[in-house]
């Protein structure tokens, strides 16, 4: 094959996959990230979750019922998680606050009066899901790039790579999201640390309509590199447009939630 003919073939291969998803490829990576970010930063909400953790050292599987209060917006995010069940851990919880483009901070509360700072890369309630995962705003990071395509199951996905820029502190060096090209929702998220090593993989296993008729991930699993088993989370209810104030995101709010 002569050089001009070889070049035509290479160009055809390079652009045929782009033509397969014209409705998303017409957007640049930044616009796609902005669409995803808008879905994440959804204002005030109250959610009920079930969290299941893999058994440790031959023990029983851990199950927690949680209530989550959240305020998320372009200026920053605040979340308060508290255990509703089992009774042995009822009232235990944590508060995270992350102003835009600043590092998150948080406290963990154990009834009756123990308050301690959280380490952002540690798992919540001993699970594979990190505190930082609940408030990191990676779709708002400065570097957004479409780096490939892959079919997961029968779902054609675009792969969006996000990297923090200067002034955007994070425990991760990059995040890759596999985005359902038809429905514009993530179906897999991988988070990488220093040197490009995989730290966590989040796999969305079910999508559902929420109370404001958006299709969102409702069930997902989290795997941590080097850690056996996985953590599963299932959203059982969510309510938006609730009234939450600054007083709902304090250590006193954690104590009130514990009935103190």
N, C-alpha and C positions, 0 to 999 in steps of 0.2 A: 504494500500500500504506500503511495507516495505521500509526501509530507502534507500537502493541502488536504488530501482526502482524510488522512489521519486526524488532522486538526478539526475537520468538520465532524467526525465521529465523536471526538472528545467533547466538543461543544454540545452536541446533541445529548450525550450522556449527562453532561453537567446540568443542562437546563430542563430535561424531561421531567425530573422529579419536582422541580419548582412548579411546572405547569400543572402538576397533579393536584395542587391545593391553591388555586388562584385566589380564592376568597380570603385566605390568610396570608399568602405570600405577597399580596398587594400591600399589606401593612409592613412596615419595618419592625425590627425586633423591639425597638423602644415603644412603639404604639401597642404592640401585643402585650408587653410588660405592663404598660399603663392600664390596659383593659383588665388584666388579672389583678393588679394592685387595687383598682377601684372595687373589685368584688371582695377583696380581703378587708379593706378599710371601710367596714359597713356600719359605722356608727355604734350606737348603744345596743346591747343585747344581753339576754339571760339564756343560758343553755344548760341542759342536763346531759351528762355523759356517763357512759359505762366504760371503765378502763380495766382491761384484763392483762395481767403480767404472767410471763412464763414462770413455772415453779422453779425455785432455787434449791439446789442441793437435795433433790428428792422430795421437797415439800409440796404442798398443795398450790394450785394456781391462785394467784392473788386477784381479787375482784373488788373494785371500788365504784361506788356511785357518787358522782361529783356534780356540784353546781358551779357554773362559771358565769361571773359578771364581767362584762368587757365594754370598754370604750375605745374605738379604733378610728383614727382619722389621719390626714396628712401631717398634722402637727405632732403626732405620737400616739402611743397605745398604752392602755392600762388594763390589766386582767387580774381578777381575784378568783382563785380556785379554792373550793372547800369541800371536804368529805362529808357526804350525807349518810353513807353506810359503807362498811359495817359499824356497829355501835362502838367497837373497840377503838376505832380511829375517827369517830365522829367529831367534827369541828376542826380537825387538822387541816391546814391549808397554807396558801402562800399568796403573796402580792408581788406583781411585777409592774414596773413602770419604765417606759422607754420613750423619751422625747425624740423627735425626728433628728437623725444624724448625730445622736449621742448614744453612748453605751447604756444598755439596760441595767437596772438595779432591782433588787428584790429582797424580800424577807420571807422566811418560813416560820409558821406558827404551829406549836404543839401545845394543846391544852394541858394544864390550865394557864401557864404563864411563860412558856419558853419561846423566845423570839431569837432567830439567828439569821445572818445574811446568807443568801443562796449563792452557789457557784453556778454560773450560767450554763456550763457544759455538762453539769451533772443531771441525772435523770429525775423527773418529777415523781415523787412518791416511790422512788427506787425503780422506776421503769426505764425503757430505752429512749423515751422522749425527753429531750433536754428542755430546761427552762427557756433557753434562748430560742428554741424552735417556736415558742408560743408568741413571740413578739418581734422576731427579726423581719425586717421589711425588705427582703431581697429583690422584690419586683420594683422597688424604688431605688435600687443601686444604680450608679452612674453608667456602668458597663453592662449592656444587654446585647446579646448576639445569638442569631439562629445558627446552630452549628451542625445540624443534620436532621435526619428523619428516621423513624423506626416504627414498625408495626408491633404493638404489644397486644397479644391475643389477636383480635380482629380489628383493633383500633389503630388507625393511622395517626401517627403523632409527629409533631414538630418538636425538636429539642432546642430549648431556650437556655442559654448559659448566662448566668448573672454573676457579676463580680463587684465587690465593694470598691469605691473610689476613695481618695483622700478625704478624711473627715467623716467616714462612714465605718465606725468600728464594728467588728464582727469576729466571732470565734471561728468563722469559716472563711476559706480563701475563695471559694466559688460554690455556686449551686446550679445544678442542671434540672430542668423541669421538662417532662414529657407531656406535651399539651395535645389533648384530643383536637385534631384539626377541624372536626365538624362542629363540636360543641364548645370549644374554647374553654375547657376546664382541665386542670392538671390530673394525670392519672398515675404519675410517678415523680418523685422528687428525690434527688441524690445530693447530699451535702458533703463537701470535701474540705479537708484541713490543709495544713502546711505541706508543701511538696506534692499536692494533688492526691493525697490518700483519701479514700472513701471513709467517711465517719458514720453517716447515717443514711439509710434508705427508707423512704416513706412511700408505701404503695396504697393507692386508693382502691378499695374493693367494691364500693357501692356509691352511686350518686342518687340524690333525691331532691325533690323540690322543697324549699324552705317556706317559712310563713309569708314571705314576700314574693313567692313564685319564682325564685332563682334556682337553677340547678347547681347544687353544691356537693362536695364530698361529704358523705354522711358516715362512712365506715372506712377505716384505714388501719394499716399495720405499720409498725416502726421496727426496723432492725438496726442494731448498732454493731459496727465492725468489731470483731473480737469478743462479742457477747453472745452466748447461746440463747436460743429462743427468740421470741418477738413480743412486742406489746401491741395489743389491739384496742382501738378506741371506736366507740359507736355513739353517735349523737342520737338521743332519744326524743329531744324536743328543743326548739329554739324560738325565741320571741324577740323581735326587733322593736324599735321605737318605744323603748321603755325609758323611764326617767331615772337616770343615775347621776349622782352628784359627786363632788370631790370627797364627801364624807363616806362614800361607798368604797373608797380605795385608800384605806388607812389601816394601821395595825389595830385600831379600835374596831373597825368593821370586821376584822377577822375574829376578834373576841366576841363581838355581838353575834356573829354567825355561829359561834360555838356555844351560845346560850349564856354568856357571861355578862 
